[in-house]
Amino acid sequence: MRFLVAAILLMHVSLISAKRPHILFIVADDLGWNDVGFRNPDMFTPNIDKIAHQGVIFESAYVLPVCSPSRSTFMSGMYPYHTGLQHIVIGDQKVCLPLHLRTLPQQLKEVGYATHAVGKWHLGFCNWNCTPTYRGFDSYLGYYHSQEDYYSHVQGGYLDFNDGERVAREFNGQYSTYVYTNRTTNIIEAHDPDVPLFMYLPYQNVHYPIQVPEKYSNMYPHVFNEGRKKFSGMVSALDEAFGNITNALFNKGMLDNTLILFTTDNGAEVFMYGDNYPLRGGKHTLWEGGTRGTSFMAGAGITQPGIHYNGLIHSVDWMPTLLGAAGAPQLPGLDGVNQWDSIRLNQQSKRTEFIYNLDDFPIPTQGHAGIRVGDWKLLLGYPGQTDGWTKPMNQTKDTLLLNNIYFAGDTPTYLFNIADDPNEYNNMADKRPDIVGKLTARINEYRLTYVAANYPPPDPQAREVAKKNGNAWAPGWC
């Protein structure tokens, strides 16, 4: 009898261990390296800090310099220079994440996941097939464009808010962070815990425009710069939302079996009061301030919590890594690699190099070319829009502009040893021409598979469709 009980208990434990984790993938928009409490004691983010310290904080996890390119990597596991999405998808353009690509939620659905997306899409919407519920999500609430008013949900003169395929006009006047959090907690409360859940939650915070209920900015009475004060409040509003969602998971009995991935999509926009200090530069650049992302992973499957992980990770890795955590089949041909064992067991990263970006578009704002191999980082040509090492209290536009005029080609050349010089003060290009030569040759190898940026001009038909749709943006013009 004792043997039978032991066998039953062992079977029960095996079933629990084999249970696929719920996955909560949260993306903060334009959150800087120094915009969270676990790096900056002036920031009030207790909920984020608590979970981050219980998990793995990434010190060398990279993203792309702007929104759409990073989001394309999250969904596809492919470098933007392979998909033509090196640039921001403005919205009213005939472009979207290529339809032949299989997305992360599509692959997770194959192994039984319920999939939901709430927040910013920004991967194109000229055709319904480009939109979230046609790319693997069971439901979607949010906006298609790059930015909008946090209360009216209007961009470019037209409403941009959809619940599935329906224009959602009922949220006018409601702060978007509240809307997204309420929808997410409702999904969790209604969910069957025995069914694995994939929740993709790309928040609007802390992207421009700088808007937040006053109670959050009032949490920073010591901040005299009004823009930074409001921005900091936006971070704390995001933190409260994070806490409400994790509480909902706890109350549902799902938190212990939830893997949480939190990441920014790019570095902070230094013109908009974000803080990447002490990293150089910010959004729109290949400097570390634009590409080394604030991020962490915590929860189900992490065996060594409470650590800082220094291994190289790139945003193309998140798709295969989450597939690995879910026990889902990997897709062949991805640029990303499965880092799940490296992260959960605190082992050496499976990545030794990555591409920051490759972009030959006539007027790029995201930098021309960059590569990391081991500790060495090489930038060729225009590195991006802004430069310098700034704190939000002393920034001015004049001191931050690198060059208003794009200069073409592979010069100038910048070489840094990121292990010795993580903040990119010392250009080693003249001192180590051998390394420059090796890394340039490596970039040229990658260029053999380069796909030019798909960046058409705005299509007037998009606004015509919006007018016919009750002055609300909608697909149906490509």
C-alpha positions, -999 to +999 in steps of 0.1 A: +000+000+000+028+024+009+044+017-025+011+025-042+008+058-023+044+067-031+039+059-068+008+081-069+026+110-052+055+106-076+031+107-105+015+138-091+048+156-088+058+146-123+025+160-137+031+193-118+067+195-131+056+188-166+029+215-165+036+243-189+042+277-172+020+307-178+040+334-195+037+372-188+057+392-213+056+429-203+072+455-225+078+491-212+080+517-239+112+539-239+122+530-203+158+540-196+186+521-180+184+543-149+146+546-148+140+518-123+145+515-086+168+485-087+193+508-104+183+542-092+172+548-056+154+580-067+129+560-086+099+546-068+092+511-083+087+487-054+067+461-072+091+459-102+121+459-078+106+430-057+101+407-086+133+417-103+153+409-072+135+375-069+146+367-104+174+373-129+183+409-137+200+412-171+231+434-174+238+427-211+204+421-227+201+442-259+173+456-279+170+477-311+173+515-310+136+521-316+101+506-311+090+486-342+124+469-348+124+455-312+088+445-313+094+427-346+122+407-329+099+398-299+073+384-323+095+368-349+130+360-335+145+376-366+168+406-369+151+436-385+177+437-412+163+403-423+127+415-423+130+451-436+118+466-403+149+485-394+127+516-390+098+527-370+065+517-387+047+551-386+013+536-391-001+550-423+023+531-444+019+499-465+042+478-444+039+453-415+057+424-400+061+401-430+031+378-432+052+347-440+068+348-406+054+326-379+050+345-346+056+336-310+019+333-301+012+312-331+038+287-320+026+287-284-009+280-295+004+248-311+011+234-276-022+246-260-016+282-249-044+307-246-029+339-261-038+375-254-023+409-262-031+442-245-014+475-254+008+489-282+011+468-315+032+490-338+039+463-363+017+476-391-021+475-397-027+483-434-044+449-438-063+429-412-038+400-417-012+423-401-031+428-369-027+409-336-058+386-338-046+375-372-010+369-360-018+344-332-036+362-304-070+351-292-079+387-282-064+422-285-071+455-269-049+485-277-036+507-304-019+501-337+002+533-341+035+545-325+021+569-299-011+586-289-028+607-262-031+586-230-066+598-224-083+604-257-064+576-275-061+598-306-031+600-329-028+622-360-064+634-356-080+600-355-090+575-328-066+546-325-082+521-300-095+486-309-110+457-291-104+429-315-117+442-348-141+467-331-133+503-326-133+508-288-147+543-282-159+537-247-125+543-232-123+580-241-110+599-211-096+568-193-058+567-187-045+539-209-024+523-181-056+517-161-074+504-192-047+479-200-044+467-164-081+462-160-083+442-192-054+421-182-067+414-147-101+405-161-084+380-185-066+364-155-096+363-133-116+345-160-088+321-170-087+284-163-054+279-144-050+245-160-047+260-194-013+277-200-016+314-206+006+337-227-001+373-219+017+399-241+015+433-224+033+461-243+024+491-221+022+527-235+042+540-205+066+558-206+065+569-242+058+605-252+034+624-246+044+629-210+010+624-193+001+609-159-024+614-132-011+639-107-010+615-078+019+597-094+040+628-102+033+640-066+054+610-055+085+629-066+084+662-047+122+664-048+123+665-086+124+702-097+124+695-135+086+693-142+091+670-173+112+646-153+088+647-124+059+637-147+080+611-165+090+596-131+053+595-122+046+575-154+072+550-143+055+546-109+021+543-126+036+514-146+050+499-114+015+500-098+001+483-128+028+456-126+019+451-089-018+448-097-012+422-124+011+400-103-015+403-074-042+391-098-020+361-107-014+354-070-051+356-061-059+332-090-033+307-078-013+312-109+017+332-099+039+303-087+036+288-122+041+320-141+073+330-159+076+368-161+097+386-187+100+424-184+119+445-209+121+479-224+118+481-262+148+505-265+167+530-243+151+562-230+144+591-252+167+617-236+148+646-251+117+633-232+132+632-197+143+595-197+175+585-180+201+561-194+230+573-172+258+563-171+253+548-205+261+569-236+233+582-258+197+571-260+168+560-282+176+563-320+212+554-315+235+524-315+252+537-284+247+515-253+221+539-240+199+532-270+204+494-271+213+479-237+178+473-223+165+474-187+151+438-183+147+409-160+131+374-158+115+358-128+092+331-116+085+296-128+116+276-138+143+300-125+165+279-103+190+306-091+170+337-083+184+369-070+213+373-094+226+397-120+233+379-153+261+393-175+258+369-204+250+384-238+213+382-248+196+399-278+159+406-282+158+380-311+165+354-284+133+360-265+111+341-289+132+308-289+139+313-251+102+315-242+094+286-265+121+267-246+105+276-213+071+265-226+084+232-239+072+242-274+089+232-306+116+255-319+113+271-353+142+265-377+160+294-393+156+320-365+183+345-358+176+341-321+189+313-299+173+295-270+188+309-238+164+292-214+189+269-198+216+296-196+192+319-178+174+295-155+206+276-145+229+307-145+251+291-172+272+308-198+253+325-225+249+307-258+255+340-277+289+354-284+280+381-309+251+400-323+242+428-348+231+461-333+216+472-366+223+473-404+206+501-422+215+518-455+183+539-457+191+574-470+181+591-437+183+566-409+177+576-373+187+542-359+223+541-368+241+527-398+260+495-388+271+479-355+283+446-342+293+431-309+318+401-308+328+391-273+338+422-254+344+443-286+319+466-301+323+482-336+302+510-350+306+520-386+292+553-399+264+573-384+257+560-349+223+578-344+206+610-335+219+618-300+252+616-281+267+622-247+262+611-211+233+630-196+210+630-166+175+643-171+181+673-147+209+688-169+199+679-204+195+704-232+188+697-268+218+716-280+242+695-260+226+662-270+225+665-308+252+645-325+245+657-359+213+669-376+226+659-410+229+622-417+263+612-431+264+582-453+289+553-454+311+533-430+330+562-415+337+574-389+346+542-371+341+536-333+356+507-314+351+500-278+359+472-253+326+471-235+340+450-206+366+477-198+347+507-211+310+500-207+301+536-211+320+541-244+344+569-235+375+556-253+374+550-290+400+523-297+396+523-335+430+539-342+448+518-316+434+484-327+431+484-365+434+446-363+401+443-344+385+469-366+394+448-396+381+415-382+348+430-370+343+449-403+348+416-422+322+400-399+297+428-406+303+423-443+294+386-439+261+396-423+255+421-451+253+392-476+218+385-463+208+421-458+172+432-466+168+469-473+145+488-450+108+486-461+099+523-454+074+536-479+059+571-476+026+576-457-003+564-478-032+589-482-056+561-485-051+553-448-067+586-438-096+580-462-103+547-446-101+563-412-126+590-422-151+564-434-145+545-402-160+572-380-126+591-378-109+560-364-078+543-378-086+509-394-070+483-417-082+479-453-059+499-475-033+474-487 
